[in-house]
Amino acid sequence: MKKMLHKADTRGVAEHGWLSSRHTFSFAEYHDPERMRFGLLRVLNDDVVQPSMGFGTHAHENMEIISIPLAGELRHQDSMGNTQIITAGEVQIMSAGTGITHSEYNGSESEIINFLQIWVLPEDRDIEPRYDQKLFSADERQGRLQNIVSPDQNDSGVWINQQAWFWLGDFKAGQSDTYTIKRSGNGAYCFVLEGAVTVAGEQLERRDGIGVEGAATVDVETTEDCQLLVMDVPVQ
C-alpha cells in the first residue's frame, strides 16, 4: 500500500478578497512538483466566494469538472444554455470535451458560498460537452457511503467520463467501514469535510486528505462525527 497524506494546513493558499481558496494539488500560482495530482484526480480546490462575486466566463476543454456546494448557493451559466442554481446537497458535473465556456457566481447577495471544485482527467477526449446536476438525500448517507458520481449511467450518481466513483458519507463517532476499490488500477482519495477519522491507519481531521493506492480495500474508523468524501479514481 502506498499513501499520500495531505494535512489541511499544508495546502496551497490563494487570497483574492472576493475568493479564498485552498488547493490540495498544484493550481494557478501554487505549484509543488510533489503535489501535482493523485492519479487522474488533478484538482481539489476548497473555495469560499464572497456574496455576489465569482468566476467570470472562461473556457475549458477535455476535463471532467465537479462542483460540490457545502454551504450557500452557486449560480452557474454555460455555453450549452444551462442556467442553474446549485445548493448544498446537490452535485454538478460538466464534461468539457471539445470545449465549453461557463461562469460560476455566488447566488446570494448576503451569504458566502463554500464549494469544492474538483477536476478529473477524462477517459475519452473530444466528446460532445455535457452538463448534469442532481440532488442527493442526506438520509441515504447516514452511517454509510452514498454514490454521488459514477461512470455507469444506471447508478445513482451523476455520470462522469472516466472510470471514477465518488462517495459521500455521514458517520457518527465510533463507526467503522471498509471501502472496496471499485476497479483494478484505481486508488481512493479520502477528504474529510468535517470531523475526524482514521483512514488506512492515518488520523485525519477537518479538510485533511489522503490518497491510498496499491490496496484492494481501505479501512475507515471515525473518532468524531464525520463527513467524508471518497474519490475512487484511476492511478495506473
VEXBAMAR-599081 format. One record per residue (C-alpha): x, y, z; residue number from 1. Coordinates in nm, 2 decimals. Each point is the difference from the previous one (the first is absolute). Example, Ala and Ser with C-alpha at 12.3 -4.5 7.8 and 13.67 -1.06 7.14 Angstrom:
      px      py      pz  resi
    1.23   -0.45    0.78     1
    0.14    0.34   -0.07     2
***
This chain:
      px      py      pz  resi
    0.00    0.00    0.00     1
    0.12    0.35   -0.09     2
   -0.14    0.30    0.18     3
    0.00    0.37   -0.09     4
   -0.08    0.21    0.31     5
   -0.11    0.37   -0.03     6
   -0.07    0.19    0.32     7
   -0.24    0.29   -0.03     8
    0.26    0.26    0.10     9
    0.25   -0.11   -0.27    10
   -0.24    0.08   -0.29    11
    0.07    0.28   -0.24    12
   -0.15    0.34    0.09    13
   -0.17    0.26   -0.23    14
   -0.15    0.31    0.15    15
   -0.16    0.24   -0.25    16
   -0.24    0.20    0.22    17
   -0.31   -0.14   -0.17    18
    0.14   -0.35    0.00    19
    0.18   -0.20    0.27    20
    0.12   -0.34   -0.13    21
    0.20   -0.29    0.12    22
    0.17   -0.23   -0.25    23
    0.07   -0.36    0.08    24
    0.19   -0.03   -0.33    25
    0.20    0.25   -0.21    26
   -0.23    0.26   -0.15    27
    0.04    0.34   -0.15    28
    0.29    0.18    0.19    29
    0.04   -0.28    0.24    30
    0.25   -0.26   -0.13    31
    0.15   -0.29    0.18    32
    0.16   -0.27   -0.21    33
   -0.08   -0.25    0.27    34
   -0.37    0.08    0.00    35
   -0.10    0.00   -0.37    36
   -0.29   -0.25    0.03    37
   -0.11   -0.33    0.13    38
   -0.03   -0.23   -0.30    39
   -0.25    0.17   -0.23    40
   -0.14    0.22    0.28    41
    0.16    0.33   -0.10    42
   -0.16    0.28    0.20    43
   -0.16    0.01    0.35    44
   -0.08    0.36    0.09    45
   -0.18    0.11    0.31    46
   -0.15    0.34   -0.10    47
   -0.18    0.27    0.20    48
   -0.15    0.27   -0.21    49
   -0.14    0.33    0.13    50
   -0.36    0.11   -0.06    51
   -0.09    0.07   -0.37    52
    0.36   -0.06   -0.11    53
    0.14   -0.29   -0.20    54
    0.19   -0.14   -0.30    55
   -0.08    0.19   -0.32    56
   -0.05   -0.17   -0.33    57
    0.30   -0.22   -0.09    58
    0.07   -0.31   -0.21    59
    0.08   -0.36    0.06    60
    0.06   -0.31   -0.22    61
    0.06   -0.37    0.06    62
   -0.05    0.01    0.37    63
   -0.27   -0.14    0.24    64
   -0.09    0.28    0.24    65
   -0.20   -0.08    0.31    66
   -0.14    0.26    0.24    67
   -0.13   -0.09    0.34    68
   -0.15    0.29    0.20    69
    0.04   -0.04    0.38    70
   -0.17    0.32    0.10    71
   -0.18    0.28   -0.20    72
   -0.12    0.03   -0.36    73
    0.21   -0.05   -0.31    74
   -0.14    0.17   -0.32    75
    0.11   -0.17   -0.32    76
   -0.03    0.11   -0.36    77
    0.17   -0.16   -0.30    78
    0.02    0.00   -0.38    79
   -0.22   -0.31   -0.02    80
   -0.30    0.22    0.11    81
   -0.01   -0.12    0.36    82
   -0.08    0.25    0.27    83
   -0.03   -0.16    0.34    84
    0.02    0.06    0.38    85
    0.18   -0.28    0.18    86
   -0.02   -0.03    0.38    87
    0.13   -0.22    0.28    88
   -0.12   -0.36   -0.06    89
    0.04    0.03   -0.38    90
    0.29   -0.10   -0.22    91
    0.08    0.16   -0.33    92
    0.21   -0.15   -0.28    93
    0.12    0.13   -0.34    94
    0.17   -0.21   -0.26    95
    0.19    0.28   -0.18    96
    0.09   -0.22   -0.30    97
    0.06    0.20   -0.31    98
   -0.04    0.32    0.19    99
   -0.24    0.21    0.20   100
   -0.01    0.34    0.17   101
   -0.17    0.05    0.33   102
   -0.03    0.23    0.31   103
   -0.05   -0.08    0.37   104
   -0.12    0.26    0.24   105
   -0.12    0.02    0.35   106
   -0.38    0.01   -0.04   107
   -0.05    0.19    0.33   108
    0.03    0.38    0.07   109
    0.07   -0.05    0.37   110
    0.15   -0.35    0.07   111
    0.32   -0.16   -0.11   112
    0.02   -0.32   -0.19   113
    0.24   -0.29    0.07   114
    0.04   -0.26   -0.26   115
    0.24   -0.26   -0.12   116
    0.13    0.03   -0.35   117
    0.14   -0.33   -0.13   118
    0.15   -0.09   -0.33   119
    0.06   -0.35   -0.13   120
    0.18   -0.08   -0.33   121
   -0.25   -0.16   -0.25   122
    0.00   -0.35   -0.13   123
   -0.10    0.10   -0.36   124
    0.12    0.33   -0.15   125
   -0.20    0.24   -0.22   126
   -0.34   -0.13    0.09   127
   -0.31    0.22   -0.04   128
   -0.02    0.22    0.31   129
   -0.27   -0.08    0.25   130
   -0.14    0.13    0.33   131
   -0.18   -0.17    0.28   132
   -0.10    0.07    0.36   133
   -0.18   -0.20    0.26   134
   -0.14    0.03    0.35   135
    0.09   -0.27    0.25   136
   -0.19   -0.09    0.31   137
    0.20    0.04    0.32   138
   -0.19   -0.29    0.15   139
    0.16   -0.24   -0.24   140
    0.35    0.07    0.12   141
   -0.05   -0.03    0.38   142
    0.25   -0.26    0.12   143
    0.10   -0.10   -0.35   144
    0.15    0.12   -0.33   145
   -0.24    0.14   -0.26   146
    0.09   -0.01   -0.36   147
    0.00    0.35   -0.15   148
    0.22   -0.04   -0.31   149
    0.03   -0.31   -0.23   150
    0.10   -0.10   -0.35   151
   -0.32   -0.22   -0.01   152
   -0.30    0.20   -0.11   153
   -0.22   -0.26    0.18   154
    0.16    0.08    0.34   155
   -0.14    0.27    0.23   156
    0.29    0.24   -0.05   157
    0.04    0.26   -0.27   158
    0.18   -0.14   -0.31   159
    0.37    0.06   -0.05   160
    0.21   -0.07   -0.31   161
    0.26   -0.20    0.20   162
    0.02   -0.32    0.19   163
   -0.05    0.19    0.33   164
   -0.25   -0.03    0.28   165
   -0.06    0.27    0.27   166
   -0.17   -0.08    0.34   167
   -0.12    0.22    0.28   168
   -0.07   -0.13    0.35   169
   -0.11    0.14    0.33   170
    0.12   -0.21    0.30   171
   -0.04    0.01    0.37   172
    0.30   -0.02    0.23   173
    0.12   -0.36    0.05   174
   -0.14   -0.14   -0.33   175
    0.22   -0.20   -0.23   176
   -0.02   -0.11   -0.36   177
    0.22   -0.16   -0.27   178
    0.00    0.16   -0.34   179
    0.06   -0.23   -0.29   180
    0.18    0.15   -0.30   181
   -0.24   -0.03   -0.30   182
    0.25   -0.09   -0.27   183
    0.35   -0.14   -0.04   184
    0.24    0.28   -0.07   185
   -0.20    0.25    0.21   186
    0.08    0.16    0.34   187
   -0.20    0.19    0.25   188
    0.05    0.36    0.11   189
   -0.18    0.07    0.32   190
   -0.08    0.36    0.10   191
   -0.14    0.09    0.34   192
   -0.27    0.27   -0.03   193
   -0.08    0.01    0.38   194
    0.11   -0.18    0.31   195
    0.28   -0.26    0.05   196
    0.06   -0.35   -0.14   197
    0.27   -0.26   -0.03   198
    0.06   -0.10   -0.36   199
    0.25   -0.28   -0.08   200
    0.15    0.05    0.34   201
    0.05    0.37   -0.03   202
   -0.19    0.25    0.22   203
   -0.17    0.27   -0.20   204
   -0.18    0.31    0.11   205
   -0.21    0.27   -0.17   206
    0.12    0.06   -0.36   207
    0.28   -0.25    0.02   208
    0.04   -0.24   -0.30   209
    0.17   -0.33   -0.07   210
    0.05   -0.19   -0.32   211
    0.03   -0.38    0.02   212
    0.11   -0.22   -0.29   213
    0.12   -0.36   -0.04   214
   -0.27   -0.13    0.23   215
   -0.33   -0.17   -0.07   216
   -0.17    0.14    0.31   217
    0.03    0.31    0.23   218
   -0.09   -0.02    0.37   219
   -0.19    0.30    0.15   220
   -0.08    0.06    0.37   221
   -0.14    0.32    0.13   222
    0.13    0.16    0.31   223
   -0.25    0.29   -0.01   224
   -0.33    0.06   -0.19   225
    0.14    0.02   -0.35   226
   -0.10    0.08   -0.36   227
    0.23   -0.17   -0.25   228
    0.05    0.03   -0.38   229
    0.16   -0.30   -0.17   230
    0.12    0.04   -0.36   231
    0.08   -0.34   -0.17   232
    0.21    0.09   -0.31   233
    0.25   -0.16   -0.24   234
    0.35    0.01    0.13   235
    0.17   -0.23   -0.25   236
***
